[in-house]
């Protein structure tokens, strides 16, 4: 009769489900690489993930996130990491490393380690990209004589229009101090004092009505294209991609703020050997060259950088000429001050 058929089927189905679960537990999941999405991740895919998968015969699954360490913490505490190799900002990597959420990086498992300068390694990571935030502007508005410094950025009389800045304390306060005449080399000494912090906020007050705050890397370029901002801070790679798509937005390398993101490996991953194999591929000269050609962010393999053509090199934050008057983001500073300064910034921006 009908009900006994139903019961038999249900029993068979539950047996299949149990078998599937058991086989899934034994069978390790595919290697998962995680980045911040957008144009950078497309370049990772083109230069790293696809060629590695083709060469190794093992698929690379991708995921994206907006930064932070909450997801890493949850998966490590649950003892079930679903991510393997993850792109992280330096300050968040330092925090996650301290909390035991990441594998300590074993240089001996990277055959290309000797070609990577020591300052591109951290206890729990190896450099993924060197990126920078620079000034750019609408060339249609100021064709012959555009702004050249952060001080010019503040000059809304000479260069009228809205100003784009990232809605966060980190990088925005540094820009305000440089606009107020502080040399890049002195920025953090000044910003570590109460008087210096007051000075940065007072400087931001001067152009507050003109500021349009951006929260994603794509926004400032969209706003420049639509004409809703005249001058903006933006990530160098985003500007380059917009220009490849027909934009004419100059990159002002003077007083660029640059930093490095890292590749990290999640603590307790079942795919440790494959994670190192992917890392080793990504820092190899061939892959690094392909990445710098796909998007102009700095690479970490010194042999690869030395072999780049002049044109590609000139577009990187790490080109010697572009570093002349640059500010290296001070991660230890922000690990100590971010909570207080972000609270003050959020308060100030809301007023």
C-alpha positions as CSV (number, residue, x, y, z in Angstrom):
1,X,0.0,0.0,0.0
2,X,0.9,3.7,-0.4
3,X,2.1,4.4,3.1
4,X,4.6,1.5,3.3
5,X,6.0,2.6,-0.1
6,X,6.4,6.0,1.3
7,X,8.1,4.7,4.5
8,X,10.5,2.5,2.5
9,X,11.4,5.5,0.2
10,X,11.9,7.7,3.2
11,X,14.2,5.1,4.8
12,X,16.2,4.7,1.6
13,X,16.5,8.5,1.3
14,X,17.7,8.9,4.8
15,X,20.4,6.2,4.2
16,X,21.5,8.0,1.0
17,X,21.7,11.3,2.9
18,X,23.8,9.7,5.7
19,X,26.1,8.2,3.2
20,X,26.5,11.5,1.4
21,X,27.3,13.3,4.6
22,X,29.9,10.7,5.6
23,X,31.6,10.8,2.2
24,X,31.5,14.6,2.3
25,X,33.3,14.7,5.7
26,X,36.0,12.4,4.4
27,X,36.4,14.3,1.1
28,X,38.1,17.6,1.8
29,X,36.4,20.6,0.3
30,X,38.0,22.5,-2.6
31,X,40.6,25.2,-1.9
32,X,38.9,28.5,-1.2
33,X,40.6,31.9,-1.9
34,X,39.0,35.0,-0.6
35,X,39.5,38.7,-1.5
36,X,37.8,42.1,-1.4
37,X,36.1,41.6,-4.8
38,X,35.9,44.2,-7.6
39,X,38.6,44.9,-10.1
40,X,41.4,43.6,-7.9
41,X,39.8,40.2,-7.4
42,X,39.2,40.0,-11.2
43,X,43.0,40.6,-11.6
44,X,43.7,37.9,-9.0
45,X,41.5,35.5,-10.9
46,X,43.2,36.2,-14.2
47,X,46.8,36.2,-13.0
48,X,46.6,33.7,-10.1
49,X,43.5,31.6,-9.6
50,X,42.7,30.4,-13.1
51,X,46.3,29.6,-14.2
52,X,47.0,27.9,-10.8
53,X,43.9,25.7,-11.2
54,X,44.9,24.9,-14.8
55,X,48.5,24.0,-13.8
56,X,47.6,22.0,-10.6
57,X,44.5,20.4,-11.9
58,X,42.7,21.5,-8.7
59,X,39.8,24.0,-8.7
60,X,40.1,27.3,-6.8
61,X,36.7,28.3,-5.3
62,X,36.4,32.1,-4.6
63,X,34.6,34.1,-2.0
64,X,34.6,37.9,-1.2
65,X,34.1,40.0,1.9
66,X,34.3,43.6,3.0
67,X,37.2,43.1,5.4
68,X,37.1,42.7,9.2
69,X,38.0,39.5,11.2
70,X,34.5,38.5,12.4
71,X,34.1,35.7,9.8
72,X,37.6,34.3,10.4
73,X,37.0,34.3,14.1
74,X,33.6,32.5,13.8
75,X,35.0,29.7,11.6
76,X,38.1,29.1,13.6
77,X,36.2,29.0,16.9
78,X,33.7,26.6,15.4
79,X,36.6,24.4,14.3
80,X,35.3,24.4,10.8
81,X,37.2,26.8,8.5
82,X,35.5,27.2,5.1
83,X,38.1,29.7,3.9
84,X,41.7,28.9,3.2
85,X,43.8,31.8,1.7
86,X,42.4,35.2,2.5
87,X,43.4,38.8,1.5
88,X,43.6,41.0,4.6
89,X,44.5,44.6,5.4
90,X,47.6,44.9,7.5
91,X,46.0,46.1,10.7
92,X,43.3,43.4,10.6
93,X,45.9,40.7,9.8
94,X,47.9,41.8,12.8
95,X,44.9,41.6,15.1
96,X,43.8,38.2,13.7
97,X,47.4,36.9,14.0
98,X,47.5,38.0,17.7
99,X,44.2,36.2,18.3
100,X,45.4,32.9,16.8
101,X,43.0,33.0,13.8
102,X,45.8,32.6,11.2
103,X,48.6,30.1,10.5
104,X,52.0,31.4,11.3
105,X,53.7,31.8,7.9
106,X,56.4,29.2,7.2
107,X,58.9,30.7,4.7
108,X,60.4,27.3,4.0
109,X,57.2,26.3,2.2
110,X,57.6,29.1,-0.4
111,X,60.2,28.3,-3.0
112,X,60.2,32.0,-4.1
113,X,60.8,33.4,-0.5
114,X,64.4,34.4,-1.3
115,X,63.1,36.9,-4.0
116,X,60.8,38.6,-1.6
117,X,62.2,41.4,0.6
118,X,61.9,40.8,4.4
119,X,59.6,43.8,4.8
120,X,57.0,42.1,2.6
121,X,56.5,39.3,5.2
122,X,54.6,39.4,8.5
123,X,54.4,36.7,11.1
124,X,51.1,35.5,9.6
125,X,51.2,36.7,6.0
126,X,53.1,37.6,2.8
127,X,52.4,40.7,0.8
128,X,49.5,40.4,-1.7
129,X,49.4,43.9,-3.2
130,X,50.8,47.4,-2.5
131,X,48.0,49.8,-3.1
132,X,47.7,53.5,-2.6
133,X,45.1,56.3,-2.2
134,X,45.9,59.3,-4.4
135,X,44.3,62.4,-5.5
136,X,42.5,62.6,-8.9
137,X,40.2,65.0,-10.5
138,X,37.8,65.7,-13.4
139,X,40.0,66.6,-16.3
140,X,37.0,68.2,-18.2
141,X,36.7,70.7,-15.4
142,X,40.3,71.6,-14.9
143,X,42.1,70.6,-18.0
144,X,45.2,72.7,-18.2
145,X,46.0,73.3,-14.5
146,X,44.5,70.9,-12.0
147,X,45.3,70.5,-8.3
148,X,48.7,69.0,-7.4
149,X,48.7,68.6,-3.6
150,X,46.3,68.0,-0.7
151,X,46.6,71.7,0.0
152,X,45.2,72.3,-3.5
153,X,42.4,69.8,-2.7
154,X,41.2,72.2,0.0
155,X,41.2,75.2,-2.4
156,X,37.6,75.2,-3.4
157,X,37.9,78.8,-4.7
158,X,40.5,78.0,-7.4
159,X,39.1,74.5,-8.1
160,X,35.3,74.7,-7.4
161,X,33.2,71.6,-6.8
162,X,32.5,68.7,-4.3
163,X,35.4,66.8,-2.8
164,X,35.4,63.0,-2.4
165,X,37.0,61.4,0.8
166,X,36.7,58.0,2.3
167,X,34.3,57.9,5.3
168,X,36.8,56.8,7.9
169,X,39.4,58.3,10.2
170,X,42.3,56.2,8.8
171,X,43.8,58.0,5.8
172,X,41.4,60.9,6.0
173,X,43.1,62.5,9.1
174,X,46.6,62.0,7.4
175,X,45.3,63.8,4.3
176,X,44.0,66.7,6.4
177,X,47.4,67.2,8.1
178,X,49.3,67.1,4.8
179,X,46.8,69.7,3.5
180,X,47.7,71.8,6.5
181,X,51.4,71.7,5.6
182,X,52.6,68.7,7.6
183,X,55.4,66.8,5.8
184,X,54.6,63.1,5.2
185,X,57.5,62.1,7.4
186,X,56.0,64.0,10.4
187,X,52.3,63.1,10.0
188,X,52.2,60.3,12.6
189,X,54.2,62.2,15.2
190,X,51.7,65.1,14.9
191,X,48.6,62.8,14.8
192,X,49.7,61.0,18.0
193,X,49.2,64.3,20.0
194,X,45.8,65.7,21.1
195,X,46.8,69.0,19.4
196,X,47.6,67.2,16.2
197,X,44.2,65.4,16.2
198,X,42.4,68.7,16.9
199,X,44.4,70.3,14.0
200,X,43.3,67.5,11.6
201,X,39.6,67.9,12.5
202,X,39.8,71.7,12.3
203,X,41.3,71.4,8.8
204,X,38.4,69.0,7.8
205,X,35.9,71.6,9.2
206,X,37.2,74.0,6.5
207,X,35.8,71.9,3.6
208,X,33.1,70.0,5.5
209,X,30.2,71.3,3.4
210,X,32.0,70.3,0.2
211,X,32.8,66.7,1.2
212,X,31.0,63.8,-0.4
213,X,31.9,60.6,1.6
214,X,32.6,57.4,-0.2
215,X,32.6,53.9,1.3
216,X,33.5,51.7,-1.6
217,X,36.4,51.9,-4.0
218,X,34.1,52.2,-7.0
219,X,32.2,55.3,-5.8
220,X,34.7,58.1,-6.3
221,X,35.2,57.1,-10.0
222,X,31.5,56.9,-10.6
223,X,31.1,60.3,-9.1
224,X,33.9,61.8,-11.1
225,X,32.4,60.4,-14.3
226,X,28.9,61.7,-13.5
227,X,30.4,65.1,-12.5
228,X,29.0,65.0,-8.9
229,X,32.5,65.5,-7.5
230,X,35.3,67.6,-9.0
231,X,38.3,66.3,-7.0
232,X,38.6,63.1,-5.0
233,X,40.8,60.7,-3.1
234,X,40.7,57.3,-4.8
235,X,42.6,54.0,-5.0
236,X,45.2,54.0,-7.8
237,X,44.1,50.7,-9.3
238,X,40.5,51.9,-9.6
239,X,41.6,55.1,-11.4
240,X,43.7,53.1,-13.8
241,X,40.8,50.8,-14.6
242,X,38.5,53.8,-15.1
243,X,41.0,55.3,-17.5
244,X,41.3,52.0,-19.4
245,X,37.5,52.3,-19.9
246,X,37.8,55.7,-21.4
247,X,38.1,58.0,-18.4
248,X,40.7,60.8,-18.3
249,X,41.5,61.1,-14.6
250,X,45.1,62.1,-13.7
251,X,46.9,60.2,-10.9
252,X,48.6,62.6,-8.6
253,X,51.4,60.4,-7.0
254,X,52.7,63.4,-4.9
255,X,51.8,62.7,-1.2
256,X,50.2,59.3,-2.1
257,X,49.2,57.2,1.0
258,X,50.3,53.6,0.4
259,X,50.0,50.3,2.2
260,X,50.1,46.6,1.7
261,X,47.5,43.9,1.9
262,X,48.6,40.4,2.8
263,X,47.7,36.9,1.9
264,X,47.0,34.9,5.0
265,X,46.0,31.3,5.7
266,X,43.2,30.5,8.1
267,X,44.2,28.6,11.2
268,X,43.3,24.9,11.1
269,X,42.5,24.7,7.4
270,X,42.3,21.1,6.1
271,X,43.9,22.4,2.9
272,X,47.2,23.6,4.4
273,X,49.4,22.1,1.7
274,X,47.3,23.3,-1.1
275,X,47.1,26.8,0.5
276,X,50.9,27.0,0.5
277,X,51.0,25.7,-3.1
278,X,48.7,28.5,-4.2
279,X,50.7,31.1,-2.2
280,X,53.9,29.9,-3.8
281,X,52.4,30.2,-7.2
282,X,51.0,33.7,-6.5
283,X,54.4,35.1,-5.5
284,X,56.3,33.5,-8.4
285,X,57.8,35.9,-11.0
286,X,55.5,34.8,-13.8
287,X,52.3,35.2,-11.8
288,X,53.4,38.5,-10.3
289,X,54.3,40.0,-13.7
290,X,50.9,38.9,-15.0
291,X,49.2,40.6,-12.0
292,X,51.0,43.9,-12.4
293,X,50.0,43.9,-16.0
294,X,46.3,43.2,-15.2
295,X,46.0,46.0,-12.6
296,X,48.6,48.5,-11.5
297,X,49.1,47.5,-7.8
298,X,52.5,46.9,-6.4
299,X,53.9,43.4,-6.3
300,X,56.3,41.8,-3.8
301,X,58.6,39.6,-5.8
302,X,61.8,41.7,-6.4
303,X,62.8,39.7,-9.5
304,X,59.4,40.3,-11.1
305,X,59.4,44.0,-10.3
306,X,63.0,44.4,-11.8
307,X,61.8,42.7,-15.0
308,X,58.7,44.9,-15.6
309,X,58.6,47.2,-18.6
310,X,59.0,50.9,-17.9
311,X,55.3,51.7,-18.7
312,X,53.9,49.1,-16.3
313,X,56.4,50.0,-13.6
314,X,55.6,53.7,-13.8
315,X,51.9,53.0,-13.0
316,X,52.7,51.2,-9.7
317,X,52.7,52.8,-6.3
318,X,56.1,51.2,-5.7
319,X,57.8,52.8,-8.7
320,X,60.8,54.7,-7.2
321,X,59.6,58.0,-8.7
322,X,56.1,57.6,-7.2
323,X,57.5,57.0,-3.7
324,X,59.5,60.2,-3.5
325,X,57.0,62.2,-1.4
326,X,54.8,59.3,-0.2
327,X,53.3,58.5,3.1
328,X,53.5,54.8,4.3
329,X,50.4,54.0,6.3
330,X,51.5,53.4,9.9
331,X,49.7,50.2,10.9
332,X,50.9,50.0,14.6
333,X,49.7,53.6,15.0
334,X,46.2,52.7,13.8
335,X,46.1,49.5,15.9
336,X,46.5,51.8,18.9
337,X,44.4,54.8,17.9
338,X,41.7,53.6,15.5
339,X,39.0,53.0,18.1
340,X,39.3,56.5,19.7
341,X,39.8,58.4,16.4
342,X,37.0,56.5,14.6
343,X,34.6,57.3,17.4
344,X,35.5,60.9,17.2
345,X,35.3,60.9,13.4
346,X,31.9,59.2,13.3
347,X,30.6,61.8,15.8
348,X,32.1,64.7,13.9
349,X,30.8,63.4,10.5
350,X,27.3,63.0,11.8
351,X,27.0,66.7,13.0
